Amino acid sequence: MPHSRPGPDAGEGTNGGLAFDDSVNFSLVLVVGKSQINCVVVSKIVERAGLKAVSEMPDTAHQALNKLKPGVVILDGGADNRDCDAALLHIAERRRAFAGNVPCVILLSTRGATLESLSHGRTVDAVVAKPFTPESLQPVVDRLLRQARR
């Protein structure tokens, strides 16, 4: 269910020699983290909501982001909320290229982080505290997808 968002050059923008198109797959969630267990748990929660999940390690997330164009990215921040900093830089780049807030970004945090306390606060749309449950994560995914589709 790809969705097209008009971008500055209708998909002809480039960044570092890579051409981006402006399609977004709102039925796809990219789950990024070093912990395979957390990625599996998050993927199961997302799949129960009827969405497709793809898991990636932080160092390969940028390739999946550019190839798959997910509507939502869920980042497992790890013990210090810094495990996915490199992925956040690529996400911020993608969001700037289309002057929008897609993909939507959720950070899973062990440190009780708030959007205001994060160095990447403008790129992260929501923080969900660990340990997370389907009841704490799924409503956030639903809310962000509703906002992004408007």
C-alpha positions as CSV (number, residue, x, y, z in Angstrom):
1,M,0.0,0.0,0.0
2,P,2.6,2.6,-1.0
3,H,1.6,6.2,-0.6
4,S,3.1,9.1,-2.5
5,R,3.8,12.4,-0.7
6,P,4.7,15.3,-2.9
7,G,8.3,16.3,-2.3
8,P,10.3,19.3,-3.4
9,D,11.1,17.8,-6.8
10,A,8.4,15.1,-6.8
11,G,10.9,12.4,-6.1
12,E,13.9,13.7,-8.0
13,G,15.8,14.9,-5.0
14,T,19.2,13.6,-4.4
15,N,21.3,13.3,-1.3
16,G,24.9,12.1,-1.5
17,G,24.4,10.8,-5.0
18,L,21.5,8.6,-4.0
19,A,18.2,9.3,-5.7
20,F,15.2,9.1,-3.5
21,D,11.6,8.7,-4.6
22,D,8.9,10.0,-2.4
23,S,6.8,6.9,-1.9
24,V,6.0,5.7,1.6
25,N,4.7,2.3,2.6
26,F,2.5,3.0,5.5
27,S,1.8,-0.7,6.0
28,L,5.5,-1.4,6.7
29,V,7.4,-0.8,10.0
30,L,11.2,-0.9,10.1
31,V,12.4,-2.2,13.5
32,V,16.0,-1.3,14.3
33,G,18.1,-2.6,17.2
34,K,21.0,-4.6,18.4
35,S,18.9,-7.0,20.5
36,Q,17.3,-9.6,18.3
37,I,14.9,-10.5,21.1
38,N,13.6,-7.0,21.3
39,C,13.3,-6.8,17.5
40,V,11.2,-10.0,17.4
41,V,8.9,-8.8,20.3
42,V,8.4,-5.5,18.6
43,S,7.8,-7.2,15.2
44,K,5.1,-9.5,16.7
45,I,3.3,-6.5,18.3
46,V,3.3,-4.6,14.9
47,E,2.2,-7.7,13.0
48,R,-0.7,-8.3,15.4
49,A,-2.0,-4.8,14.3
50,G,-1.9,-6.0,10.6
51,L,1.3,-4.2,9.6
52,K,4.4,-5.8,8.2
53,A,7.6,-5.6,10.2
54,V,11.2,-5.8,8.9
55,S,14.1,-6.0,11.4
56,E,17.6,-4.5,10.8
57,M,20.7,-4.0,12.8
58,P,21.6,-0.3,13.4
59,D,24.5,-0.4,11.0
60,T,22.4,-1.6,8.0
61,A,19.2,0.3,8.8
62,H,20.0,3.1,6.3
63,Q,20.0,0.7,3.4
64,A,16.6,-0.8,4.4
65,L,15.2,2.7,5.0
66,N,16.1,3.8,1.5
67,K,15.0,0.6,-0.2
68,L,11.8,-0.2,1.8
69,K,10.5,3.4,2.5
70,P,8.6,2.4,5.7
71,G,5.9,4.6,7.2
72,V,7.2,4.0,10.7
73,V,10.6,3.2,12.2
74,I,10.9,1.8,15.7
75,L,14.4,2.2,17.2
76,D,15.6,0.2,20.3
77,G,17.8,2.8,21.9
78,G,19.7,0.2,24.0
79,A,21.0,0.9,27.5
80,D,22.0,4.5,26.8
81,N,19.5,5.5,24.1
82,R,22.4,5.8,21.7
83,D,22.4,2.4,19.8
84,C,20.6,3.8,16.8
85,D,22.2,7.3,16.6
86,A,23.7,6.5,13.1
87,A,20.2,5.4,11.9
88,L,18.7,8.5,13.3
89,L,21.0,10.6,11.1
90,H,19.8,8.8,8.0
91,I,16.2,9.2,9.1
92,A,16.6,12.9,9.6
93,E,18.2,13.2,6.2
94,R,15.2,11.4,4.6
95,R,12.7,13.5,6.5
96,R,14.4,16.8,5.4
97,A,14.5,15.6,1.8
98,F,10.7,15.5,1.7
99,A,10.0,18.4,4.1
100,G,7.8,16.1,6.2
101,N,7.7,13.8,9.2
102,V,7.8,10.5,7.4
103,P,8.9,8.1,8.4
104,C,7.4,8.4,11.9
105,V,10.0,7.5,14.5
106,I,9.4,5.8,17.9
107,L,12.3,5.3,20.3
108,L,12.2,2.5,22.8
109,S,14.0,3.9,25.9
110,T,15.3,2.3,29.1
111,R,16.3,5.7,30.6
112,G,12.9,7.4,30.8
113,A,13.9,9.8,28.0
114,T,11.5,12.5,26.8
115,L,11.5,14.1,23.4
116,E,12.9,17.3,25.0
117,S,15.9,15.4,26.6
118,L,17.0,13.7,23.3
119,S,19.7,15.1,21.2
120,H,17.7,13.9,18.2
121,G,14.4,15.2,19.5
122,R,13.2,16.6,16.2
123,T,13.6,13.3,14.5
124,V,11.9,11.2,17.2
125,D,8.1,11.5,17.3
126,A,7.5,9.5,20.4
127,V,9.3,7.7,23.2
128,V,8.0,4.4,24.7
129,A,9.5,3.3,27.9
130,K,10.9,-0.2,28.4
131,P,9.7,-2.6,29.4
132,F,7.0,-2.1,26.7
133,T,3.8,-4.0,26.1
134,P,1.4,-4.3,23.2
135,E,-0.8,-1.9,25.2
136,S,1.9,0.7,25.5
137,L,3.4,0.4,22.0
138,Q,0.5,-0.3,19.6
139,P,-1.5,2.9,20.4
140,V,1.6,5.0,19.7
141,V,2.1,3.3,16.3
142,D,-1.5,3.8,15.4
143,R,-1.5,7.5,16.4
144,L,1.6,8.3,14.4
145,L,0.3,6.5,11.3
146,R,-3.0,8.4,11.5
147,Q,-1.1,11.7,11.7
148,A,1.2,10.9,8.9
149,R,-1.5,9.8,6.5
150,R,-3.3,13.2,6.8
